[in-house]
Amino acid sequence: MSDLLNIGRSGLRAYARSMETVSHNIANAENPDYVRRTTLLGDATVSGKLNPLYSAQSGLNGVRIDSISRSSDEFLEAQVRQSGASRIRTESQVSWMERIETNLDNAGSNVGTKLNGFFSRGEELAAAPFDNALRLTFLAEIDAVVDSFRRTSRGLELTGEQIKQTADLEALTLNSALENLNELNLNITRTPVGTDAHAGLLDARDSMLAVISEKLDATVSLAGNGTATVTYDGQTLAGVNFAATVSLAANADGSLSVLIDGNPARSPSNGSLAGLSRAGATAQTRLTELETLARQYVDDVNAWQANGRTDAGTPGAPLLAMPGGVATLVVTTTAIADLALASADSTPNGNLLKLWALRTPDGVETRWNNFMAGHATALASIRSEAAAATALDSSARKQRDAVSGVELDREAADLIRLQQAYEASARVIQIARETLQSILSIF
């Protein structure tokens, strides 16, 4: 009778614990960082060996609780980390490249639009070269092109600075995640494997690993007890009782270099820092290309001006100057008398008629249009890559969630099954008590 009571009691304890686990799963069904748990049960029968060839059962003790198991697949988790890093990188690139496109467009008042206005005003002035109002408008159009160049340059420089500031914030988040992972590793080593507390720590560990992977394409390795070691370019970022500090440095080309405790490492190739690094390089490239176009504009206009004659018959002095970068681009005169509109043979609009020669396939206007088309093509390409990365990440997460996620229908079925097992164990105890009472009533 005592065996029946012990077996029934072990069943009550085991199935009550199992129902607690199922209830915990249901409560966390909407928690994205939660991994489904299962209570693993084992046979509690006590056996003994009289000799190597013979095993004798010495007692039946029912069921025992072995451990709390997480329904996790390390390979699927690694796949999700990788696909998530690719998605974050491409999304970051798209966001910043769209901002660069906004800088180049200047709300429709871009360099190309102003260049078109400059040439159109020159055509109007060629029809009436002595009209002072048109001359003033022509000078204003030159200044409008200069202003558009400067505003575009300021916008690109500001975007580059914002990219670096955002990257520094991402590095702070990364360092915080590394510190948290270090603490989690220490707690994991102090917590018995197979307990609910250990499973909770592993959930938190996976959450930190996801944050780290979304920032940087680091390598993750897991120990048997669940502790994680994160390395990057051969250097350890986090482990048991260790967490490095990651900082960033801007390269001359606008990309970002990674420093681990001050030691240089390779540039990131995935994650948000990689997206920011590539966006920074793109912003710097566009700024360099813009400076080349601005310098060509200065050279072309000054060369055109030098070939003409003013109303006083003197060769035209430079209208533009750019001693440094695009920010130093200025119009050197506001006097209409300085315009060299006539040709060397004194034709009043002779030099103005040559202005159209600047609109060649190698001219600044055509090169600007090609410049804008090139950026639009690059943006379309990264958008396509982002769409593909998002689809792959969604597929990877669905595969992982099929293993690790909580499905309410399955949990409801488990509750019914466990409830019946619990009631059966209670019935065993009831039968044992009734039988024992019947035996005692004989005497």
VENQUIUR-V791801 format. One record per residue. N is the residue number from 1. RES is the residue in one letter. PSI is psi in radians with two decimals (NA if undefined). D_CENTER is the distance of its C-alpha to the mean C-alpha in Angstrom with 2 decimals. Layout:
BEGIN
n,res,psi,d_center
N,RES,PSI,D_CENTER
N,RES,PSI,D_CENTER
END
This chain:
BEGIN
n,res,psi,d_center
1,M,-0.66,64.35
2,S,-0.60,62.24
3,D,-0.74,60.09
4,L,-0.75,59.47
5,L,-0.76,58.56
6,N,-0.72,56.13
7,I,-0.80,54.53
8,G,-0.72,54.18
9,R,-0.72,52.80
10,S,-0.65,50.16
11,G,-0.75,49.16
12,L,-0.78,48.87
13,R,-0.78,46.70
14,A,-0.77,44.44
15,Y,-0.49,43.97
16,A,-0.75,43.52
17,R,-0.66,40.66
18,S,-0.70,39.22
19,M,-0.59,39.39
20,E,-0.72,37.64
21,T,-0.77,34.72
22,V,-0.72,34.64
23,S,-0.68,34.81
24,H,-0.71,31.87
25,N,-0.78,29.88
26,I,-0.72,30.92
27,A,-0.48,30.04
28,N,0.39,26.42
29,A,-0.56,26.06
30,E,0.14,23.34
31,N,1.95,21.51
32,P,-0.35,18.21
33,D,0.08,18.40
34,Y,2.40,22.05
35,V,2.30,23.54
36,R,2.45,26.95
37,R,2.71,29.91
38,T,2.39,33.32
39,T,2.05,36.52
40,L,2.22,38.14
41,L,2.65,41.94
42,G,2.83,44.56
43,D,2.26,48.31
44,A,0.27,50.17
45,T,2.33,53.43
46,V,2.20,55.12
47,S,2.70,56.69
48,G,2.64,58.93
49,K,2.15,60.33
50,L,-0.59,64.04
51,N,2.95,63.73
52,P,-0.35,61.14
53,L,-0.05,62.41
54,Y,2.27,62.59
55,S,2.31,60.16
56,A,2.34,61.62
57,Q,2.23,59.88
58,S,-0.09,60.88
59,G,2.52,59.10
60,L,2.05,56.93
61,N,0.24,54.32
62,G,-2.24,52.11
63,V,2.65,48.32
64,R,2.72,45.97
65,I,1.98,42.30
66,D,-0.95,40.60
67,S,3.00,36.98
68,I,2.08,33.95
69,S,2.43,31.70
70,R,2.34,28.00
71,S,1.22,27.32
72,S,2.52,24.40
73,D,2.00,23.77
74,E,-0.63,22.06
75,F,-0.71,21.41
76,L,-0.66,19.75
77,E,-0.74,17.59
78,A,-0.66,16.58
79,Q,-0.71,15.93
80,V,-0.70,13.65
81,R,-0.73,11.64
82,Q,-0.81,11.49
83,S,-0.62,10.84
84,G,-0.67,8.03
85,A,-0.72,6.34
86,S,-0.71,7.45
87,R,-0.80,6.49
88,I,-0.72,2.72
89,R,-0.87,4.19
90,T,-0.67,6.89
91,E,-0.69,6.09
92,S,-0.77,5.23
93,Q,-0.80,8.28
94,V,-0.79,10.24
95,S,-0.82,10.09
96,W,-0.58,11.36
97,M,-0.55,13.67
98,E,-0.65,15.14
99,R,-0.68,15.88
100,I,-0.70,17.51
101,E,-0.68,19.48
102,T,-0.71,20.63
103,N,-0.73,21.80
104,L,-0.60,23.72
105,D,-0.55,25.28
106,N,0.79,26.47
107,A,0.65,27.18
108,G,-0.26,29.52
109,S,0.92,31.35
110,N,3.07,29.77
111,V,-0.73,31.65
112,G,-0.73,32.77
113,T,-0.75,34.33
114,K,-0.62,36.11
115,L,-0.71,37.36
116,N,-0.71,38.82
117,G,-0.66,40.54
118,F,-0.83,41.90
119,F,-0.64,43.49
120,S,-0.71,44.79
121,R,-0.58,46.43
122,G,-0.63,47.96
123,E,-0.72,49.48
124,E,-0.73,50.99
125,L,-0.55,52.38
126,A,-0.48,53.93
127,A,-0.36,56.09
128,A,1.25,57.31
129,P,-0.30,56.83
130,F,0.07,59.04
131,D,1.90,57.22
132,N,-0.57,55.99
133,A,-0.73,53.68
134,L,-0.61,51.92
135,R,-0.75,51.82
136,L,-0.71,50.09
137,T,-0.67,47.60
138,F,-0.75,47.01
139,L,-0.65,46.27
140,A,-0.62,43.94
141,E,-0.65,42.00
142,I,-0.78,41.67
143,D,-0.59,40.37
144,A,-0.67,37.93
145,V,-0.76,36.41
146,V,-0.81,36.21
147,D,-0.67,34.58
148,S,-0.71,31.98
149,F,-0.81,31.14
150,R,-0.76,30.87
151,R,-0.68,28.74
152,T,-0.72,26.29
153,S,-0.77,26.20
154,R,-0.70,25.67
155,G,-0.74,22.79
156,L,-0.69,21.03
157,E,-0.75,21.86
158,L,-0.71,20.56
159,T,-0.74,17.21
160,G,-0.71,17.07
161,E,-0.70,18.00
162,Q,-0.64,15.44
163,I,-0.78,12.62
164,K,-0.73,14.35
165,Q,-0.73,14.85
166,T,-0.71,11.28
167,A,-0.68,10.56
168,D,-0.68,13.65
169,L,-0.68,12.61
170,E,-0.66,9.49
171,A,-0.66,12.23
172,L,-0.76,14.51
173,T,-0.70,12.42
174,L,-0.78,12.12
175,N,-0.65,15.87
176,S,-0.72,16.71
177,A,-0.65,15.23
178,L,-0.71,17.25
179,E,-0.76,20.28
180,N,-0.69,20.03
181,L,-0.67,19.83
182,N,-0.80,22.87
183,E,-0.70,24.77
184,L,-0.72,23.97
185,N,-0.74,25.27
186,L,-0.75,28.41
187,N,-0.60,28.99
188,I,-0.71,28.53
189,T,-0.40,31.23
190,R,-0.10,33.54
191,T,2.29,33.18
192,P,2.38,35.29
193,V,2.45,33.50
194,G,-0.03,33.97
195,T,2.88,34.20
196,D,-0.61,32.27
197,A,-0.69,31.06
198,H,-0.72,29.74
199,A,-0.69,27.88
200,G,-0.67,26.29
201,L,-0.64,25.17
202,L,-0.61,23.62
203,D,-0.81,21.64
204,A,-0.63,20.36
205,R,-0.82,19.71
206,D,-0.62,17.55
207,S,-0.75,15.54
208,M,-0.67,15.04
209,L,-0.63,14.26
210,A,-0.72,11.44
211,V,-0.78,9.98
212,I,-0.79,10.77
213,S,-0.55,9.44
214,E,-0.38,5.87
215,K,-0.69,6.49
216,L,2.50,9.02
217,D,1.15,10.90
218,A,2.85,13.85
219,T,2.32,16.90
220,V,2.30,18.13
221,S,2.43,21.84
222,L,2.40,23.76
223,A,2.96,27.37
224,G,-0.56,30.08
225,N,0.01,30.11
226,G,-0.11,26.39
227,T,2.62,25.24
228,A,2.45,22.06
229,T,2.24,21.80
230,V,2.21,18.58
231,T,2.73,19.14
232,Y,2.14,17.44
233,D,0.71,19.56
234,G,-0.03,22.64
235,Q,2.47,22.15
236,T,2.24,21.87
237,L,-0.70,19.13
238,A,2.60,20.59
239,G,-2.59,23.58
240,V,2.05,26.71
241,N,0.63,27.77
242,F,2.38,25.35
243,A,2.16,22.09
244,A,2.95,21.16
245,T,2.17,19.72
246,V,2.29,16.81
247,S,2.95,17.11
248,L,2.60,16.04
249,A,2.45,18.45
250,A,2.27,18.32
251,N,2.93,20.14
252,A,-0.52,22.75
253,D,0.11,20.79
254,G,-0.23,17.91
255,S,3.04,15.56
256,L,2.44,14.69
257,S,2.51,16.70
258,V,2.34,16.07
259,L,2.24,19.10
260,I,1.92,19.94
261,D,0.64,22.87
262,G,-0.15,23.66
263,N,2.29,23.80
264,P,2.53,21.97
265,A,2.98,19.59
266,R,2.79,18.01
267,S,2.54,15.08
268,P,2.54,11.75
269,S,-0.13,11.45
270,N,2.84,8.30
271,G,3.07,5.09
272,S,-0.59,3.27
273,L,-0.60,7.07
274,A,-0.73,8.02
275,G,-0.73,6.52
276,L,-0.66,8.29
277,S,-0.79,11.13
278,R,-0.64,11.78
279,A,-0.70,11.72
280,G,-0.70,14.06
281,A,-0.68,16.22
282,T,-0.76,16.51
283,A,-0.74,17.60
284,Q,-0.67,20.10
285,T,-0.77,21.38
286,R,-0.63,22.02
287,L,-0.73,23.76
288,T,-0.74,25.91
289,E,-0.66,26.82
290,L,-0.71,27.71
291,E,-0.68,29.96
292,T,-0.75,31.68
293,L,-0.71,32.40
294,A,-0.71,33.69
295,R,-0.67,35.96
296,Q,-0.68,37.28
297,Y,-0.76,38.03
298,V,-0.84,39.98
299,D,-0.74,41.88
300,D,-0.82,42.70
301,V,-0.73,43.96
302,N,-0.64,45.92
303,A,-0.72,47.45
304,W,-0.75,48.47
305,Q,-0.69,49.92
306,A,-0.46,51.85
307,N,-0.21,53.54
308,G,-3.10,54.98
309,R,2.50,57.67
310,T,3.12,57.74
311,D,-0.45,60.55
312,A,-0.07,62.38
313,G,0.16,62.19
314,T,2.65,59.98
315,P,2.55,56.95
316,G,2.33,53.66
317,A,2.77,51.78
318,P,2.37,47.97
319,L,-0.39,46.22
320,L,2.69,42.79
321,A,2.52,41.59
322,M,1.41,38.28
323,P,-0.42,39.07
324,G,-2.23,35.46
325,G,-2.98,32.08
326,V,-0.51,31.59
327,A,-0.37,31.99
328,T,0.05,35.60
329,L,2.19,36.50
330,V,2.75,39.61
331,V,2.26,42.61
332,T,-0.19,45.70
333,T,2.68,48.26
334,T,0.15,48.86
335,A,2.20,52.45
336,I,-0.37,53.26
337,A,-0.33,56.18
338,D,-0.15,53.82
339,L,2.24,52.58
340,A,1.46,54.11
341,L,-0.43,54.60
342,A,2.77,57.80
343,S,3.03,58.24
344,A,-0.43,60.39
345,D,0.26,63.35
346,S,0.24,63.12
347,T,2.11,61.79
348,P,-0.65,60.28
349,N,0.31,57.11
350,G,-0.77,57.20
351,N,-0.56,54.08
352,L,-0.64,52.21
353,L,-0.36,52.91
354,K,-0.12,51.18
355,L,-0.54,47.96
356,W,-0.31,46.93
357,A,-0.31,46.95
358,L,-0.22,43.63
359,R,1.00,42.00
360,T,2.98,41.93
361,P,-0.40,39.25
362,D,0.08,38.52
363,G,2.88,38.75
364,V,-0.58,36.04
365,E,-0.81,35.80
366,T,-0.71,35.22
367,R,-0.59,32.79
368,W,-0.79,30.81
369,N,-0.72,30.70
370,N,-0.65,29.57
371,F,-0.82,26.92
372,M,-0.71,25.53
373,A,-0.66,25.88
374,G,-0.73,23.97
375,H,-0.68,20.93
376,A,-0.68,21.23
377,T,-0.76,21.44
378,A,-0.68,18.34
379,L,-0.72,16.41
380,A,-0.65,18.05
381,S,-0.79,17.15
382,I,-0.50,13.37
383,R,-0.71,13.79
384,S,-0.72,15.79
385,E,-0.68,13.36
386,A,-0.69,10.67
387,A,-0.73,13.61
388,A,-0.73,14.58
389,A,-0.66,11.34
390,T,-0.72,11.39
391,A,-0.76,15.06
392,L,-0.69,14.80
393,D,-0.70,12.45
394,S,-0.73,14.93
395,S,-0.76,17.78
396,A,-0.70,16.68
397,R,-0.62,16.32
398,K,-0.73,19.69
399,Q,-0.74,21.30
400,R,-0.77,20.22
401,D,-0.47,21.29
402,A,-0.46,24.56
403,V,-0.78,25.29
404,S,-0.34,23.72
405,G,2.82,23.75
406,V,2.13,26.75
407,E,2.03,28.97
408,L,-0.62,31.52
409,D,-0.74,34.24
410,R,-0.69,34.20
411,E,-0.66,34.32
412,A,-0.70,37.20
413,A,-0.70,39.06
414,D,-0.66,38.60
415,L,-0.75,39.99
416,I,-0.79,43.06
417,R,-0.79,43.59
418,L,-0.61,43.28
419,Q,-0.74,45.51
420,Q,-0.69,48.16
421,A,-0.67,47.93
422,Y,-0.80,48.27
423,E,-0.63,51.30
424,A,-0.70,52.79
425,S,-0.70,52.51
426,A,-0.63,54.14
427,R,-0.61,56.86
428,V,-0.79,57.51
429,I,-0.70,58.18
430,Q,-0.76,60.39
431,I,-0.72,62.42
432,A,-0.75,62.83
433,R,-0.75,64.14
434,E,-0.73,66.48
435,T,-0.79,67.82
436,L,-0.68,68.37
437,Q,-0.67,70.16
438,S,-0.70,72.34
439,I,-0.75,73.33
440,L,-0.54,74.14
441,S,-0.26,76.18
442,I,-0.63,78.53
443,F,NA,79.93
END
